[in-house]
Amino acid sequence: MAKKGPKNMTDDHKAKLAVGRAQGRAIGAYLDAVAEHKPKRGRKRTPESVQRQLVETEAAIPAARGTARVELIQLQRDLEVELAGLSAQIDLSELEAAFVEHAKEYADRKSISFAAFREAGVSADVLERAEIKK
């Protein structure tokens, strides 16, 4: 089967494709990070509250038997992972800077509105710095 499309791309066309790919990567990485670190509904868990629950769970394990013991051990492991995640500092500054740099041109080219970015979790402040208007 024959290939479709132009046989020889110009250097200008190749450069524009490369710019588009770089913009897409920057926008996509930031949107993924924003979605991953979006605050959850309900009462916010603090390292202190998780630590308190972890201490209570660890104290209950020795007296527990059978399935209750294994469930407490799993809860202990889950709480340790959660505590480590709460203690880690999330730095989105690099991803945010790349988003701000590329978002305007990308949004114009793809006809993506301020409202669509807001619904995806991007803050109004970041969109203003990217010069994407309401």
C-alpha positions as CSV (number, residue, x, y, z in Angstrom):
1,M,0.0,0.0,0.0
2,A,1.4,3.4,-0.9
3,K,2.1,6.0,1.7
4,K,-0.2,9.0,1.8
5,G,0.8,12.6,2.3
6,P,3.7,14.7,1.0
7,K,6.8,12.9,-0.1
8,N,9.2,15.7,0.9
9,M,8.4,17.9,3.9
10,T,10.0,21.3,3.9
11,D,12.3,22.2,6.8
12,D,9.7,24.8,7.8
13,H,7.0,22.2,8.0
14,K,9.2,19.9,10.0
15,A,10.0,22.8,12.4
16,K,6.3,23.6,12.9
17,L,5.5,19.9,13.6
18,A,8.3,19.9,16.2
19,V,6.9,23.0,17.8
20,G,3.4,21.5,17.9
21,R,4.8,18.3,19.5
22,A,6.7,20.3,22.2
23,Q,3.6,22.4,22.9
24,G,1.4,19.3,23.2
25,R,3.9,17.6,25.6
26,A,4.1,20.7,27.8
27,I,0.4,21.3,28.0
28,G,-0.4,17.6,28.5
29,A,2.2,17.1,31.2
30,Y,0.9,20.1,33.2
31,L,-2.8,19.0,32.8
32,D,-1.9,15.5,33.9
33,A,-0.1,16.9,37.0
34,V,-3.0,19.2,37.9
35,A,-5.5,16.3,37.6
36,E,-3.3,14.0,39.7
37,H,-2.9,16.5,42.5
38,K,-6.4,17.9,42.5
39,P,-7.7,18.2,46.0
40,K,-10.2,15.6,47.0
41,R,-13.7,16.3,48.4
42,G,-14.4,16.1,52.1
43,R,-12.3,16.7,55.1
44,K,-8.6,17.2,54.3
45,R,-6.3,14.6,55.8
46,T,-3.3,16.0,57.6
47,P,0.0,14.2,58.4
48,E,-1.0,14.5,62.0
49,S,-4.3,12.8,61.6
50,V,-2.8,10.0,59.4
51,Q,0.0,9.5,62.0
52,R,-2.5,9.3,64.8
53,Q,-4.5,6.6,62.9
54,L,-1.3,4.8,62.1
55,V,-0.3,4.6,65.8
56,E,-3.8,3.3,66.7
57,T,-3.6,0.7,64.0
58,E,-0.1,-0.5,65.1
59,A,-1.4,-0.8,68.6
60,A,-4.3,-2.9,67.6
61,I,-2.4,-5.4,65.4
62,P,-0.9,-7.6,68.2
63,A,-4.3,-8.3,69.7
64,A,-6.1,-8.9,66.4
65,R,-6.6,-12.5,65.1
66,G,-7.3,-14.0,61.7
67,T,-8.7,-11.8,59.0
68,A,-9.0,-8.7,61.3
69,R,-5.2,-8.9,61.8
70,V,-4.4,-9.1,58.0
71,E,-6.8,-6.2,57.4
72,L,-5.1,-4.1,60.0
73,I,-1.7,-4.9,58.5
74,Q,-2.9,-3.8,55.1
75,L,-4.4,-0.6,56.7
76,Q,-1.0,0.0,58.3
77,R,0.7,-0.3,55.0
78,D,-1.8,2.0,53.3
79,L,-1.4,4.6,56.0
80,E,2.4,4.6,55.7
81,V,2.1,5.2,52.0
82,E,-0.4,8.0,52.5
83,L,1.8,9.6,55.2
84,A,4.8,9.5,52.8
85,G,2.6,11.1,50.1
86,L,1.4,13.8,52.4
87,S,4.9,14.6,53.5
88,A,6.3,14.9,49.9
89,Q,6.3,18.4,48.5
90,I,4.8,18.7,45.0
91,D,6.6,21.2,42.8
92,L,4.7,22.0,39.7
93,S,6.7,25.2,38.9
94,E,8.6,23.7,36.0
95,L,5.5,22.2,34.4
96,E,3.6,25.4,35.1
97,A,6.3,27.6,33.5
98,A,6.3,25.4,30.3
99,F,2.5,25.5,30.2
100,V,2.5,29.3,30.5
101,E,5.0,29.5,27.7
102,H,3.1,27.4,25.3
103,A,-0.6,27.6,26.3
104,K,-1.6,30.7,24.3
105,E,-0.4,29.6,21.0
106,Y,-1.6,26.0,21.6
107,A,-5.0,27.2,22.7
108,D,-5.3,29.5,19.7
109,R,-4.3,26.8,17.3
110,K,-6.6,24.2,18.8
111,S,-9.5,26.6,19.7
112,I,-9.4,25.7,23.4
113,S,-11.2,28.2,25.6
114,F,-10.4,29.7,29.0
115,A,-13.5,27.8,30.3
116,A,-12.2,24.4,29.0
117,F,-8.9,24.9,30.7
118,R,-10.6,25.9,33.9
119,E,-12.8,22.8,33.8
120,A,-9.7,20.7,33.3
121,G,-8.4,22.2,36.6
122,V,-6.0,25.0,35.5
123,S,-6.2,28.0,37.8
124,A,-7.4,31.4,36.5
125,D,-4.1,32.9,37.7
126,V,-2.1,30.5,35.5
127,L,-4.3,31.2,32.5
128,E,-4.0,34.9,33.0
129,R,-0.2,34.6,33.0
130,A,-0.5,32.5,29.8
131,E,-2.6,35.4,28.4
132,I,-5.6,33.2,27.8
133,K,-8.6,35.5,28.2
134,K,-12.1,34.7,29.4
